[in-house]
Structure formats: C-alpha cells, structure tokens
Amino acid sequence: MDSTVLRWFPPLRAVWARVGQQARVPITGENAKRTLWGAINPRTGRRVVTATQRGRQEDFMDFLRALRAAYPGRPVLLVLDRASCHTAQKSQKLAARLGVHLLLLPKQRSELNCMDHLWRALKQLVSANRQYPTVQQHVDAAIRWVLGLRAQDALRKAGCLAEGFWLRDLLENFWRPT
C-alpha cells in the first residue's frame, strides 16, 4: 500500500525546442492536487485505488475502510511505509478493529513498496509532460490506468514477479491466516 500526490502541473521530464529557443510549456496559474491511495495484492495483482483531496489520517482511514470492503471476511495484511497517517494511534486502532494487519516497512526503504513502483510507472506514462484540463481528469486518467492494467502487467510493474521478490517468502511461509 502506498499513496502518491497528483498535481495539476505536470512533472516535466522532457520537452523539445529548436536549438537556441526557449521551450514553451503551457500551464495554469493554479497547482491543485489530489492524493491517490492504492494497494496491490502481490498474489493476484488485484488493485484497490481511491482518491482524496488531501493525504491526511482521515483519508488513510477511509482507504482502510475501502480496502476492507474490497476483501470482506478475508484476512488482509497491508505492507506500508511509516508515514505519520499510517502510524497514528487512531489509524492503528481502526486497522485492528477492521481486521487489517499492518506491516510497517523500515524507514527509507521505498524500493520494498510494490505500489511505489506502480506509482513511478503511472507518473511516467500518465502524468509526465502533459497537463489535463482539470486535476479531476488527471485523477480519472490515473485511476483508469492503474485499474486497467492486466493483473500480470501490474504485478510486473510493481516488482512482484521479480526473482527474489522479498515479500514472497513472507506470504508463503509466515503469513498463514486463520
């Protein structure tokens, strides 16, 4: 599980211009933003994605509820970073009440987070070098892209199919839901 911020201003990665001329990049005067919350099942490739105005604790708690609704009656192990909204006492209590087990990654180890890899591909393919007419259209395009990937493609982009994927042993040997 991870979140990412989509901004109305595009991340500018590359632009063409004639030699000696300044490239023109049309942008609006506002930089609205939205937070995408997402999780990927490293076994099946199923994704759950929501969008919120902000990236606060209450928004994370709403995502926990959405995740629980997506997997009713099934154990959920959520691997996530140590963002303050994840470690906050209210978030921890809600996760416990919902039966969502939280596994916190070590600090500064974003390479272990599958969704972080998926967000990187999203920003390169959907966000970079283009500005949508509205931030909501950007969010809609991003969600369509994430959910529109075939399961195998999502797992590959997220790094879940890599040889030696670190979570595979945990899932197969240690995480035995009752």
ROPA-510595 format. One record per residue (C-alpha): residue number from 1; chain; x, y, z negated. Coordinates in Angstrom, 2 decimals, always signed. Each point is the difference from the previous one (the first is absolute). Example, Ala and Ser with C-alpha at 12.3 -4.5 7.8 and 13.67 -1.06 7.14 Angstrom:
2
PT    nr   kette        xx        yy        zz
PT     1       A    +12.30     -4.50     -7.80
PT     2       A     +1.37     +3.44     +0.66
END
This chain:
178
PT    nr   kette        xx        yy        zz
PT     1       A     +0.00     +0.00     +0.00
PT     2       A     +1.17     +3.49     +0.75
PT     3       A     -1.32     +3.42     +0.88
PT     4       A     +1.17     +2.51     +2.55
PT     5       A     -0.85     +3.60     +0.78
PT     6       A     -1.21     +1.00     +3.45
PT     7       A     +0.43     +3.66     +0.81
PT     8       A     -1.72     +1.99     +2.69
PT     9       A     +3.38     +1.29     +1.19
PT    10       A     +1.64     -2.85     +1.83
PT    11       A     +3.36     -1.37     -1.04
PT    12       A     +2.14     +1.23     +2.87
PT    13       A     +2.40     -2.77     +1.01
PT    14       A     +0.79     +0.96     +3.58
PT    15       A     -0.94     +2.63     +2.55
PT    16       A     +1.12     +0.76     +3.54
PT    17       A     +0.96     +3.47     +1.22
PT    18       A     +1.98     +1.41     +2.88
PT    19       A     +3.66     +0.53     -0.76
PT    20       A     +0.44     +3.43     -1.54
PT    21       A     -3.70     +0.48     -0.76
PT    22       A     -1.73     -0.22     -3.35
PT    23       A     -2.54     -2.83     -0.22
PT    24       A     -3.54     +1.13     -0.81
PT    25       A     -1.83     -2.08     -2.59
PT    26       A     -3.62     +1.09     -0.43
PT    27       A     -1.24     -0.31     -3.57
PT    28       A     -2.77     +1.54     -2.04
PT    29       A     +0.52     +2.40     -2.89
PT    30       A     -1.21     -2.55     -2.57
PT    31       A     +1.56     -3.22     -1.15
PT    32       A     -2.86     -2.03     -1.38
PT    33       A     +0.86     -3.42     -1.33
PT    34       A     -1.64     -3.27     -1.01
PT    35       A     +1.28     -3.00     -1.90
PT    36       A     -0.36     -3.48     +1.46
PT    37       A     -0.03     -2.89     -2.45
PT    38       A     +0.67     -3.44     +1.37
PT    39       A     +0.73     -3.57     -0.89
PT    40       A     +0.91     -2.98     +2.14
PT    41       A     -0.47     -3.64     -0.91
PT    42       A     +3.45     -1.50     +0.72
PT    43       A     -1.55     -3.41     +0.68
PT    44       A     -2.83     +0.93     +2.36
PT    45       A     +0.85     +3.50     +1.27
PT    46       A     -3.38     +1.34     -1.13
PT    47       A     +0.18     +3.73     -0.73
PT    48       A     -2.07     +2.23     -2.26
PT    49       A     +0.34     +3.74     +0.69
PT    50       A     -1.74     +3.02     -1.50
PT    51       A     +0.54     +3.73     +0.37
PT    52       A     -0.33     +2.74     -2.61
PT    53       A     +0.47     +3.75     -0.16
PT    54       A     +2.83     -0.36     -2.53
PT    55       A     +2.30     -2.61     -1.44
PT    56       A     -0.99     +0.17     -3.63
PT    57       A     -0.66     -2.61     -2.66
PT    58       A     -3.76     +0.10     +0.62
PT    59       A     +0.62     -0.66     +3.70
PT    60       A     +2.19     -2.99     -0.83
PT    61       A     -2.70     -1.30     -2.32
PT    62       A     -2.54     +0.31     +2.85
PT    63       A     +2.37     -2.04     +2.16
PT    64       A     +0.18     -2.68     -2.71
PT    65       A     -3.79     -0.21     +0.09
PT    66       A     +0.02     -0.26     +3.81
PT    67       A     +2.61     -2.74     -0.17
PT    68       A     -2.01     -1.93     -2.58
PT    69       A     -3.11     +0.35     +2.23
PT    70       A     +2.00     -1.40     +2.94
PT    71       A     +1.01     -3.07     -2.04
PT    72       A     -2.99     -0.73     -2.25
PT    73       A     +0.49     -2.83     -2.46
PT    74       A     +3.56     -0.66     +1.14
PT    75       A     +3.25     +0.66     -1.84
PT    76       A     +1.85     +3.07     +1.26
PT    77       A     +3.71     +0.64     -0.51
PT    78       A     +0.90     +3.52     +1.04
PT    79       A     +3.68     +0.79     +0.59
PT    80       A     +0.60     +3.73     -0.25
PT    81       A     +2.53     +2.67     -0.85
PT    82       A     +0.23     +1.91     -3.26
PT    83       A     -1.85     +3.13     +1.05
PT    84       A     -1.52     +1.74     -3.01
PT    85       A     -3.55     -0.67     +1.22
PT    86       A     +0.82     -3.75     +0.01
PT    87       A     +1.57     -0.08     -3.45
PT    88       A     -2.52     +2.29     -1.71
PT    89       A     -1.78     -1.64     -2.91
PT    90       A     -3.49     +0.50     +1.50
PT    91       A     +1.12     -1.63     +3.26
PT    92       A     +1.57     -2.92     -1.84
PT    93       A     -3.15     -0.53     -2.07
PT    94       A     -2.27     +0.14     +3.03
PT    95       A     +2.18     -2.49     +1.87
PT    96       A     -0.15     -2.37     -2.96
PT    97       A     -3.78     +0.40     -0.26
PT    98       A     -0.39     -0.68     +3.74
PT    99       A     +2.28     -3.04     -0.18
PT   100       A     +2.63     +1.61     +2.24
PT   101       A     +3.48     -1.02     -1.17
PT   102       A     +2.59     +2.72     +0.61
PT   103       A     +3.60     -0.90     +0.79
PT   104       A     +2.14     +3.15     -0.13
PT   105       A     +3.01     +0.14     +2.28
PT   106       A     +3.36     +1.25     -1.27
PT   107       A     +0.54     +3.74     +0.49
PT   108       A     +1.45     +1.16     +3.30
PT   109       A     -0.64     -3.32     +1.78
PT   110       A     -2.48     +1.06     +2.68
PT   111       A     +1.45     -2.61     +2.38
PT   112       A     -1.77     -2.63     -2.12
PT   113       A     -3.42     +1.53     +0.64
PT   114       A     -1.75     -1.54     +3.02
PT   115       A     -2.40     +2.91     +0.47
PT   116       A     +2.90     +2.44     +0.06
PT   117       A     +1.25     -1.75     +3.15
PT   118       A     -3.47     +0.12     +1.55
PT   119       A     -0.31     +3.71     -0.80
PT   120       A     +3.35     +0.64     +1.69
PT   121       A     -1.25     -1.60     +3.22
PT   122       A     -3.29     +1.89     -0.28
PT   123       A     +1.71     +3.36     -0.30
PT   124       A     +2.26     -0.76     +2.97
PT   125       A     -2.77     -1.27     +2.29
PT   126       A     -3.05     +2.01     -1.11
PT   127       A     +1.21     +3.18     -1.69
PT   128       A     +3.37     +1.08     +1.38
PT   129       A     +0.14     +2.77     +2.59
PT   130       A     -3.75     +0.58     +0.26
PT   131       A     -2.53     +2.12     -1.79
PT   132       A     -3.59     -1.16     -0.11
PT   133       A     -2.82     +2.56     +0.28
PT   134       A     -0.82     -0.61     -3.68
PT   135       A     +1.69     -1.77     -2.88
PT   136       A     -3.02     -2.32     -0.19
PT   137       A     +0.55     -1.11     +3.59
PT   138       A     +3.61     -0.75     -0.94
PT   139       A     -1.21     -2.08     -2.97
PT   140       A     -2.54     -1.84     +2.17
PT   141       A     +2.65     -0.81     +2.62
PT   142       A     +2.38     -1.22     -2.72
PT   143       A     -2.60     -2.28     -1.60
PT   144       A     -1.04     -1.37     +3.41
PT   145       A     +3.64     -0.78     +0.76
PT   146       A     +0.69     -1.76     -3.32
PT   147       A     -3.20     -2.03     +0.04
PT   148       A     +0.15     -0.60     +3.75
PT   149       A     +3.30     -1.88     -0.11
PT   150       A     -0.22     -3.75     +0.43
PT   151       A     +0.83     -1.73     -3.29
PT   152       A     +3.30     -1.37     +1.34
PT   153       A     +1.05     +3.44     +1.28
PT   154       A     -0.83     +1.62     -3.33
PT   155       A     +1.96     -2.67     -1.89
PT   156       A     +2.98     +0.42     +2.35
PT   157       A     +0.04     +3.80     -0.26
PT   158       A     -0.36     -0.24     -3.80
PT   159       A     +3.00     -2.33     -0.22
PT   160       A     -2.02     -2.91     -1.43
PT   161       A     +1.16     -2.41     +2.73
PT   162       A     +3.69     +0.76     -0.40
PT   163       A     +2.27     -2.86     -0.93
PT   164       A     +0.68     +0.19     -3.72
PT   165       A     -3.04     +2.24     -0.69
PT   166       A     +0.42     +0.63     -3.73
PT   167       A     -3.65     -0.43     -0.96
PT   168       A     -0.49     -3.39     +1.65
PT   169       A     +1.53     -1.95     -2.90
PT   170       A     -2.04     +1.93     -2.55
PT   171       A     -3.20     -0.70     +1.90
PT   172       A     +0.77     -3.68     +0.52
PT   173       A     +1.71     -0.94     -3.25
PT   174       A     -0.96     +2.40     -2.75
PT   175       A     -3.38     +1.50     +0.80
PT   176       A     -2.41     -2.79     -0.65
PT   177       A     -3.43     +1.56     -0.62
PT   178       A     -2.37     -1.90     -2.25
END
